Amino acid sequence: MPQSDPSSPPWLRQWHAPPATTVPGRRAPRFAFYGRVSTEDQQDPEASRLWQRGRAEALIAARGGEIVAEYFDVGESRALPWKRRPRASALLAHLADRDREFDALVIGEPQRAFYGNQFGDTFPLFVHYNVPLWVPEVGGAIDGDNEAHDLIMSVFGGMSKGERNRIKVRVHAAMSSQTLMEGRFLGGRPPYGYRLRDLGPHPNPGKAAEGRRLHGLEPDPDTAPVVVRIFNEFLCGYGIYAIAEGLTRDSIPSPSAHDPRRNPHRDTRAWAKSAVRAILDNPRYTGRQVWNRQKKHESLLDITDVSLGYTTKMRWNTQDKWIVSKGIVHTPLIEDEMFARVQDIFRGKARTGPAHGVQRTRRPYLLRGALICGVCERKMQGHWSHEQAYYRCRFPNEYGLANRVQHPRNLYVREAWVTRPLDDWLAKVFLPHRIDKTVDLMTATAPDAGRLDVTECAQARAEIAQCDAKLATHRSALEAGADPGLITRWVAETQAVRAQAETKLRPPRSGTDTGISREQVADLIRAAGDLTQVIHQAAPADKAEIYQKLGLRIRYVPAQQKVLVEAHLNQHIPDTRGAPVGVRGGT
């Protein structure tokens, strides 16, 4: 019998015993493999998958096991919990399937699979469904009752979190130094008024060997004069709205129209005041490189369920955190003095607003985000006047369209003109003689527990077969020398479609059915009594939530002084219609 390393701890030494002899006639253990690679540009996903799977296969080979299912996340951060990783989420869903094709799970490297306290949030599911979790660093399956196993997995989670934090610190320090000392262009889109120019091979030998080039900024002959014009007009007393309308009137393409790839979701018909303001605030027009104007801020996705992890949003940094190059590194479009005068004007206007840290009262707009202008199809903005809630559309001023669009200068509609007839219409839906039809609408989409549609099953099986054929084609293309990054993206997309098709073949479990019967819905409605009075007397916050849950879409048509209200109680019912409601007052 081979002996274990005397220097290894006792909890690890026990796994060095020789494998047990396979009992004749007993099925070999079937394993699912899970792995993860973070980014496609820094790591080769296929190479990472192969070495992680190789470690997993070496671990289970001594026990006669084989991998029958694979779950590999590509391009997903380790900070994301398992529920928010596509393949890991599919794996967790398959744990509850009694007909799953695997008996245990093996991972190639715990630091790639678990981050922080993710092991403690995930392992109880494996224990509940009696699915052993095998880890190479432990030498076999994790024992849930062994404190040493729990401790070592917690250590790996902490190491994973520490490694990610160290990478963030090193990258931030390196980019800060490159901006401050060298004034290097660190990538991204060039600001409006500039274009990229080639500065030769990349200074990093490894990246230079891959053909990467170093880039800098140079004035764009088409847009640089526009930037100078904006600064000059602002210092001459023109407001941001006037500058935007003047540029539109002179048929000068806006930044999104000049380069549609910059912001494909933006309106390209005219200049927006936000675009003018962004140009006036950008210090790179003085010839200096600036970095760290924005930062990634992580906040809890759901404060009631911290296990869902964090979501990342970009936020603006204060000016004292900007990293500005010491010298001029590209051709300036404006002088430092001109830029400073513009910023002084902005700071002077800011002093007239509310004091720092004082927040305005949040007004209870009941139709927030639901009222649409019938002329420009944009959401109308809330406006509080004379203790009344209004909604307005200022499309010409906002986007500087001048007279190119037939749109009134201002559109106003009072909230009270809409909510009263809207409440009456909603109450009519629950009148006694309409309760049966309403109940039918509410229960039409209730799932039939325990039953599967034959047509959907056939379509799902066909999708799975197509996905399997595509995966085989992708593997052949990879072996033939195709681009691994491109093939990996195709494989990830195909696997996601296959996982979605597999979920259609799993029948709903009666023990988890939370639906209520048609009779229960009718009893609840009748028990509520006079719903007209309930809706009319509801508190503003409750009424706003009712509107939101109904998915209201309200379109204001100023020419007819009417609004069209749509509430899709059941999006699968084709005859669900809205109700026209008249409003008072002029535009």
N, C-alpha and C positions, 0 to 999 in steps of 0.2 A: 504494500500500500504506500503510495507516495506521501511524503511528509510535507506539511505546509511550511512556509517561511516562519521561523521562530520570532522574527521581528514584527510580524503582522499582528494586529489586535485579535483578541479571542473571537469577536463577533464575525470577523472576516475569515478567520482560520477555518471555521466550520464548513465554509463553502468550497474548500480545497479538497474535500474528500472525493474519491473517484466516483464517476457517475454510476447510478444503479443500472443493473442489467435490464434491458427491455423485456417485459414479460411477453412470451409468444401469444399472438392473437389480440393483444391490446393495441388500440389505435395510438399512433404517435401523436404527441401533443401538437396542437395547431396554434400558431401565434399570429397576431397582428403586429406589424412594425409601425412605429411612429417616429418621425424625425422632422427637423425644421431647419431651413436656411433663411437668413434674414433678408439679404439684398442680392439682386441679380448682377449688379454692376461690380461689386467688390468680391463676390465669391462665385465660383462655378457651381450652380445648383446641382448639376448631375454628379460632379465629383464629390460634393458634400454628401449627397444622398448615398452614393456608393460606399464611402468609407463608414458612414454611420450604420448603414445596413450590414456592412461587413462585420463590424463589431457585434451587432446584434446576432447575426448568424453564427459567429464563433462562440457566443455564449450559449445558445440553445442547441448547438450541434452535439455537444457532449451528452445531452439528455435525449437525443433522437428527435428533436422538434423541427418543424418546418414552418416557414412564413407563408401564410395563405392570403393575407390581406395587407395592404400598405396604405398608410396615411402620412403624407409628406407635405408640409406647408412650405410654400416658396414666397419670399417677399414679405413675410409677416414678422413683426417685431416680437421679441421674446417677452416684452412687457405686456402684450395682449394676453388676457386670460384664455383658457382653452375654449370657453364658450364663444369667443369672438374670432377664433382662428377657423377658417373654413373646414380644413380637413380634421383638425382636432375636434371641432364641434360635431362633425359627422361621426367620428369615432365614439364620442360620448353618447350620441343618439343610438348607435348600434349596440351599445352595452345593454340597453333595455330590451333589445330584440332577443327573444328566446331562441330564434332560429339563426342566430349569427353563426358565421362560418369559422370563428376562432374561439379558442378556450382561454387564452392568456395574451398579454400584451408585453412586448419587449421594445425598449428604446435604446438608441445607439449612444447617446450622451445626455445625461440628466441636465447639464448646464444649458443645453439648447432647448430642452423640453420644458423645464420649470424655471420660474423667475420669482424671487421673493418668497412669498408664502403660498404660491400656486399649488405646491405639492399638498399642503394641508387642506386646501379647498377642493382638490380633485381626487385624492386617494380614497376618501370615504365612498366615492361612487364605485370604484373598483371592488372595494370590500363588500359593498351592498349587493352588487351583481355577481359576486364570487368570481371575479376575473383577476388572477394573479398578475402583478406588475413586476417584470424582470428588468434589472439594471446591471450593466457590466461592472460598475464600481462596487456593487454589493456581492456579485458573483452568482446571482440567481434571483429568486423571487423575494420581494420585500415582505417581511413579517410585520403585520400591523401591530402585534403585541410586543415587538422588540424595540425598546427605547433607543438602542444604538442605531437601528435602521432609520428610525424617525429623525434622529439627530443628524445623521450623515446626509440625508436628503434635504434637511433644512439648511445644512451648511452649503450644499451645492446650489440651492436657491439663492442664498446670500451671496455666494461667489458670483453667480450669474448677474445679480443686481449690481454688485460692486464692479464687475468688469464693464457693464454698460455705462455706469457712471464715470469710470476712468476714461473710457473712450470719449465720452462727451466732453470731459474736461480737457483732454489732450487736443481734440479737434478744435475746441473753442480757443484754446491758447495758441495753437498753430495759426489759425485763420486770423486771430487778432494781430499776431506778430507780422504776418505777411501783409496785412492791410496797413498797419502803422508804419513799418519800416520800409517795405518795398512798394506799397501802393498797388499791389497786384489785384487784377480783376479776378474775382473768385467764382465766376460763373453766373448763370442766370440770364435774364433778358436785359439787354442794354436799355437804359432809360431813353424816353422819347427825346429826340434831338441828336442821339449818338447812334453809331453802328459799330460792329466789331471789326477789328483788324488783326491780322496774323502777326505775332511777335516772335515766331520761330518755334523750335522744339520745346517741349515742356522741360522745366529744369529737373524734374524727377526722372532719373535714368530709366526706371522701370516703365513709367508712363510714356516717356519718349520712345522707348523701344516698341510700345504698342501703337505708335503713330499719333499720339495726342500732341496738341499744339497749345502754346500759350497765347492768350488773346488780350487785347486792350481795347480802349474806346477811342474813337475818332468822330469828329462832327459829321452828321448826316447832311449832305447839301440840300436835301428836300425839307427836312424838319428843323434843323438848327435855327434858321431865321425865324421860325414860328415861336421857338422858345424865347428868343431875344425880344420879339414883339410882345409876348405876354408880360415879361418883366417890365418893359418900357411903358406899356399901357397901364399896368397896375400902379406904377410910381407916378403916372400922370393923373391919377385920380379915378380911373375906370374901376368899377366893381367887377367881381368875379362873374356875375350874371352878364354884364355888358360885354366883357371880354369873350365869353362863350358864345353869345349871340353874334358878335361881330365876326368871329372866326367861322361860324356856320354860314353867316350871310355871304362871306367871301368864298364859300365853297372850298374851304381848307379841310382836308380829311382829319377826323379826330384820331387819337392814338389807336383806338381799336379798329378804325377803318383803314388807317395807314398800314397796320400789320394785324390782320384779322386773327392770326394765330396767337396773339398775345392774350386776348380775352374774348374767346368765341361766344361767350354767353352775354356780352354787353351789346347795347344798342349802338349801331355804327352810323346812324343817320345824322347825328349832330354831336357837337361838343357838350359835355356835361361839366357842371361847375366843379364836381369832384376831381375831374381830370386837370382842370386849370389849377385848382388848389394843390394837387399833388406835385405839379411842376414847380410852383412857387415855393414849395416846402423842401425841394430836393437839393441838398448842398453839393451834389456831384457836378452841377453845372458850373461850379467855381474851379473845376479842374482837379479836385482832390477825390480820392477814392474813399468811400464811406461804407462801413459794414456794421452789422448788428443793430440796424434800425428797428428790426422786428425780432421777436423771440418766440420759441415754441412753449406754450403754456399748457401744462397738463392739469386737467380738472376731472373730478369723478364723473363718470358717465351717468351713474344713478346713485344719489346719496342714500337711498334706502337699501342698496345692494352693492356694497363696496367690492364684492368678489368680481363684478363686471369690469373692474379696472378703470383706467383713465382714458380720456379722449384728449387729443392734442389740437390746439387752436393757435393761430398766429396772433400775436398782440404787439402793439407798438411799444418800443422802449422810450424812456425819457431821454432827452438829448445828452445828458451827462454819461449815458452808457454807450453812446455811439463811438465807434472806432474810426477815426479820421486819419488819413495819411498825413505825414508831416510835411511833405512837399507836393507840388503840382505834378501829376503823373500823366495827365492827358490835356488836350487843348481846352481851355476854359471857354464857355459861351458867354459868361457874365463876370463882372468884377466882384471881388469880395465885398466891397463897399455897397454895391447895389443889392446883393443878397442880404447883407446885414440890415439895410433900410427896409426891405420887404418884411423881414422877420420882426423888426421893431413895430411895424404897422400891425401885424398880426397880434403881437403881444399887447399892444395898446387896446385893440378891440377886445381881447380876452379879459382885460381888467374890468370892463363894463358888465361882464356877465356875472353869474352867481359866484360867491366865494368858493375857494378850493375846498373840496370835501362836502359841500352842501348839495344835496341831491333834490331835484324837483319832485313834487308829489306825483306818484304814478296815477294817472287818471283811469277810471274804470270804463274803458272803451269796450262795449259789448260786442261790436262787430269787428274787432281787431283782426286784420288780415283777410276778412271775408268780402269786403266791398270793393268791387272792380269798376273802374271807369269804362263806360261803354264806347268812348271815343278812341282812347289810346290803349285800352286793355291792360292798364297798369293798376296796381293796388292803390287805393286812395289812402291818404295819410290822415291820421287822427289830428283834430284841432279843437282846442277847448276855448270857448268864447262865451262870456256872460253866463257862466255856470252851466253851460250846455255843451254836449259833445257833438261835434261836427266832423265830417269827413270831406277832405278837399283834394283836388288834383291840380297841380301847378306844372303841368307838363312843359309848356313853352319856357318858363323861367328855369325849370330844373335842367332841361336838356338844351336850352339855347336854340330852339328850332326856328326862331324869328317867325316868318309868315309862311313857312313851307308846309305846315300842317294846319288844317282848319280845325282849330281847337280853341275854345274860349280861354281867356287869360286865367280865369279861376273858376273851378266848379266846386260848389258847396252843396252838401245835403245834410240835414240835421238827423241825428240818430233817432230822436223820438218819432220822426215822421215814418221811420221804417219799422221800428220795433213793435209798435202797437198793432198795426195790421199783420205783422209777421207772427206775433203771439196768437192773434185770433185764428190765423190759418193753421198753426200748429195744433191749437186746441181742437179745431174742427176734425182733425185726423182721428181724435180719440172720442168723438161723439158716440153715444150709445148705438146708433144705427150703422156706424162705421167701424165698430170695434172688431168685428169678425174679419173684415178686410185688412185692417191694420195688423191684427195678430198673425194673419197669414203672411203678410210681408215680413214681419219680424222673425217668424219661424221658418221661412222658406229656405234660408241658408244654413239651418242647423244640421250638423253632420249626422248621418245615420251610423251610429256606433256599431262596430263589428262587421260591417258590410263594405265590400269593395266593388266599385263599378267595373264591369267586365271590359268595357271599351278602354277605360283609363289604364287598366292593368296591361292590356295588349299593347297600348301605346308606350307604356313605361318599359315593357320588355323589349320593344323594338328600339327605344332610345338607348337602352343598356347595350344591346347588340351593336348598334352603330358606334357607341362610344368605345366598346372593346376593339372594334375594327380600326377606329381612328388611333387608339393607343398603340396597336400593333404597327400601324403605318408610321406613327411618330418615332417609335423605337427603331424601325428600319431606316428612317431618314437620319436619325442620330448616328447609327452605326455606319451610315454611308458618308458621314463627314459634314452634316448640316450644322448650322449655327446652334450650339447648345442652349444659348439664352432664348432664342426664338422657339426652339422645340420645347423647352421647359414651360414657356408661357402657354403653348398649345396644350401640353399635357395637363397643366393646372386647370385650364378652362374645360377640357374634356372630362377630367375627374370630377369637377364641380357639377357638370351636367349629369354625369352618371350617378353621383350621390343624391342629387335631387330626384332622379327617376327611381332610385331605390326606395326613397321614402314613400313613394306612391304605392309600393307593393306591400307595405306594412299596414295591417288592419289596425284601426283604433282600438285601444284597450278599454274594455268596459269599466274597469276599475278607475280609470282616470277621466271618464266622461263627466264633464261639468255642465252639460246642457240641461235646459229645463223644457218641459213638455208644453204643448200648445195650451193646455188647460191651465197650467201654472201661470203662463204669460197673461192669459185672459183674467185670471183671478187677481193678479197684481194690478192690472189696469183698472178693474172695477173697484178694487179696494182703495185706489187713489182718490176716488170720488170725482169732484168737479175739477178736471184738469185745466179748464180755462182759468179758474181762479188760482190754481197752483202756479201756473206759468206766469200769470200777470203779477202775482205777489212774491215771486222768487227774488232773492237777494241778487244784486248785480253780478257778484262773482259766480253764483250758481247758474244764473241765466246765461252768462258768457260761456260757462262750461257746457250747458245744454246745446247752445249753438255750435260749439266746436265739435261735440260728439256727433251731431247730426251731419257734419261736413257741409255746412251751408256755403253756397256761393251766390253772392248777390251782385247783380250787374245793374249799374245805374245808367239809364238812357236819358241824357239831359234834353234832347229834342222833344221827347214825349213826356218828360217829367215823371217817369215811371222807373221802377226797379223790377227786375226779374229775379225771383228767389227760387233756388233749387236746393232741395234737401234729398239726397240719395239715401233713403233708408235701406235700400237693397240695390246695389249696383248691378246685379245680375238680372233684375226685372226690367225689361225694355220699356214698359209703359209708365215708369216712374217720372213724373213731370213736376215742373216748378209752378209757381203761382205768381202772376203779375200783380204788383201792388202799386197803387198810385201814391205820389208824394206831393206835398204842397210847397209853395214858394218858388221863386225864380232861381236862375243859375248865377 
